[in-house]
Amino acid sequence: MRCLARIPSLCAICRGWGATRVCLPCMQRFAPGEPRCGRCALRVPAGTATCGRCLVSPPPFQHAVAAVDYGFPWDRLVLGFKFHGALDLAGTLAGGLRDAVARARHPPPDLLLPVPLSPARLRERGFNQAWELARRLGPPSDPTLLLRVKHTPHQIALPEARRATNVRGAFAIEPRRRAAVAGRHVAVVDDVMTTGATAREITAVLQAAGAASVQVWVVARTPRPSD
């Protein structure tokens, strides 16, 4: 059977023509694969495995991976993907995350769980951006095992001090399937991690259900204000 030629695509960053939704020169320029803390995924100096903050007060999840910083041009692309239905970006964003996971070389998970949306938010948006990423990443993924049981305001609209309270009690394991988590190595997938409040809350839920370990995989990590 004859193979169809790849249709050229307009790069979402530079607007030049290329083979993918973000062209190779822009990926090399804006997603260079910088060193990141293995626990929280913030950028660190070369040769540093864990940042000072995580050495003193490590997060409850074992590892975190991020492909890029949440800043130009990725903030615009992620917002378009998440809030404006730009599903044509899903493959590129998932591919960048897949490359970051390969560079990090953490132990592979048994299962990927996308951060869920509440039913009301899912109806409003029409899709779950975390599931669109997770299902393209390779390991087995399940969009129905982890539930959002409380509708909450967008985290992006809240000050840092209120984000942990906002998501407290917002997640649960599907009650009839808790055994599917016990003893499993799990990676939680989302588009952006800012303070880590959502990741911490979900990690606590998974650990309570007996997960052997939890990683957090995100496309973009919000830098500290001092960075």
C-alpha positions as a printed Julia matrix, in Angstrom:
227×3 Matrix{Float64}:
   0.0    0.0    0.0
   1.33   3.42  -0.92
   2.19   5.72   1.97
   0.63   9.15   1.86
   3.05  12.06   2.09
   2.88  14.04   5.33
   0.83  17.19   4.86
   2.85  20.31   5.76
   1.71  22.15   8.89
   1.91  25.79   9.89
   4.09  26.09  13.01
   2.06  27.33  15.98
   5.0   29.45  17.16
   6.85  30.96  14.19
   4.05  30.43  11.6
   6.54  28.86   9.21
   5.86  25.63   7.33
   7.06  22.34   8.73
   6.19  18.69   9.18
   4.72  19.08  12.66
   2.49  21.53  14.54
   5.59  23.06  16.14
   8.57  23.02  13.78
  11.9   21.45  14.71
  13.82  24.78  14.95
  11.22  26.13  17.39
  11.33  22.93  19.47
  15.11  23.2   19.64
  14.91  26.89  20.58
  12.02  26.84  23.05
  12.19  23.28  24.46
  15.91  22.64  24.89
  15.58  19.99  27.62
  17.05  21.96  30.54
  18.08  20.19  33.78
  15.24  19.87  36.29
  14.84  18.72  39.88
  13.83  15.07  39.89
  11.34  15.65  42.72
   9.5   18.85  41.72
  10.56  19.46  38.06
  11.74  23.04  38.63
  14.84  24.04  36.67
  18.16  23.46  38.47
  21.83  24.02  37.59
  23.45  21.34  35.44
  24.58  18.36  37.49
  22.0   18.94  40.25
  19.62  16.03  40.79
  17.42  17.56  43.51
  16.79  21.21  44.39
  17.51  22.53  47.86
  13.85  22.99  48.73
  13.08  19.34  47.96
  16.09  18.18  49.98
  14.69  20.0   53.0
  10.98  19.36  52.41
  10.38  16.76  49.68
   6.93  16.49  48.08
   4.86  13.35  48.71
   5.24  12.14  45.1
   8.48  10.34  44.26
   9.31  12.11  40.98
   8.08  14.92  38.75
   8.78  15.53  35.08
   8.07  18.64  32.98
   8.91  19.29  29.36
   9.11  23.11  29.48
   8.65  26.14  31.68
   5.2   27.72  31.67
   6.19  30.86  29.8
   6.53  32.13  26.25
   5.57  30.55  23.89
   4.21  27.49  25.72
   1.8   29.4   27.96
  -0.09  30.61  24.89
  -0.13  27.15  23.32
  -1.26  25.41  26.52
  -4.05  27.95  27.05
  -5.2   27.46  23.46
  -5.16  23.7   23.88
  -6.92  23.77  27.24
  -9.52  26.51  26.9
 -10.01  27.04  23.16
 -10.2   23.5   21.81
  -6.85  23.49  20.0
  -6.67  19.7   19.97
  -4.31  19.84  17.01
  -1.63  20.73  19.58
  -2.17  17.59  21.68
   0.31  15.44  19.75
   3.08  18.03  19.92
   2.58  18.72  23.63
   2.43  15.0   24.43
   5.52  14.38  22.3
   7.5   16.99  24.23
   6.42  15.41  27.5
   7.33  11.94  26.23
  10.84  13.19  25.38
  11.19  14.75  28.84
  10.16  11.48  30.51
  12.78   9.62  28.46
  15.48  12.12  29.5
  14.53  11.87  33.19
  15.02   8.09  33.28
  12.81   7.54  36.3
  11.42   4.03  36.87
   8.56   3.46  34.4
   5.03   3.48  35.86
   2.51   0.68  35.49
  -0.35   3.07  34.88
  -1.03   6.65  33.75
  -3.92   8.55  35.32
  -4.99  11.89  33.84
  -6.05  14.55  36.33
  -9.86  14.4   36.02
 -12.32  17.2   35.4
 -15.61  17.54  37.23
 -18.65  16.51  35.14
 -19.68  20.18  34.88
 -16.25  21.27  33.66
 -16.09  18.37  31.2
 -19.46  19.36  29.73
 -18.31  22.97  29.48
 -15.0   22.15  27.77
 -16.0   19.06  25.81
 -12.78  17.16  26.53
 -10.24  16.57  29.28
  -6.88  17.98  28.22
  -5.02  15.7   30.65
  -6.59  12.62  29.05
  -5.71  13.89  25.56
  -2.08  13.95  26.73
  -2.08  10.69  28.7
  -3.59   8.57  25.94
  -0.76   9.6   23.6
   2.12   8.78  25.97
   2.41   5.0   25.69
   1.99   3.25  29.06
  -1.52   1.98  29.86
  -3.77   4.89  30.8
  -7.19   4.98  32.44
  -9.46   8.07  32.4
 -12.1    6.6   34.72
 -10.14   5.33  37.73
  -9.39   8.72  39.3
 -12.46  10.92  39.86
 -13.02  14.58  40.64
 -15.83  14.49  43.17
 -16.0   18.21  43.93
 -16.39  21.03  41.41
 -13.81  23.7   42.24
 -12.86  27.1   40.82
  -9.96  27.17  38.37
  -6.66  27.02  40.27
  -5.22  29.65  37.93
  -7.66  32.22  39.35
  -6.59  31.67  42.98
  -3.65  32.99  45.01
  -1.07  30.39  45.99
  -2.18  30.3   49.62
  -5.72  29.17  48.66
  -4.86  26.48  46.12
  -4.33  23.61  48.56
  -7.66  24.39  50.28
  -9.42  24.63  46.93
  -8.59  21.03  45.94
  -8.86  19.43  49.38
 -11.27  16.51  49.15
 -11.76  17.09  45.42
 -10.47  13.7   44.22
 -11.23  10.04  44.87
 -10.58   6.6   43.44
 -13.59   4.98  41.76
 -14.97   3.08  44.81
 -15.4   -0.29  43.06
 -11.88  -0.2   41.61
  -9.57   0.65  44.5
  -7.79  -2.69  44.0
  -6.61  -1.43  40.6
  -4.34   1.06  42.4
  -2.99  -1.12  45.22
   0.66  -2.01  44.68
   0.84  -0.15  41.34
   3.4    2.42  40.26
   1.34   5.35  39.0
   2.1    8.5   36.99
  -0.39  11.37  37.17
  -0.6   13.41  33.94
  -1.62  17.06  33.62
  -0.92  20.06  31.43
   0.62  22.44  34.0
   1.94  22.27  37.55
   2.18  25.57  39.42
   2.28  25.18  43.22
   1.83  21.4   43.14
  -1.34  21.55  45.26
  -3.34  19.34  42.89
  -0.47  16.86  42.56
  -0.11  16.63  46.34
  -3.81  16.07  46.9
  -4.0   13.35  44.24
  -0.84  11.71  45.58
  -2.43  11.49  49.03
  -5.54   9.84  47.52
  -3.43   7.32  45.58
  -1.23   6.51  48.56
  -4.3    5.96  50.73
  -5.49   3.45  48.1
  -2.18   1.6   48.34
  -0.22   2.91  45.35
   3.39   1.73  45.51
   4.71   5.04  44.1
   3.46   8.19  42.4
   5.08  10.33  39.74
   3.73  13.56  38.26
   4.14  14.26  34.53
   3.24  17.7   33.16
   3.86  19.54  29.92
   4.78  22.79  31.66
   6.09  23.77  35.09
   5.53  27.29  36.41
   8.9   28.69  37.55
   9.33  30.21  40.98
   8.91  34.01  40.87
  12.62  34.39  41.64
  13.69  32.31  38.61
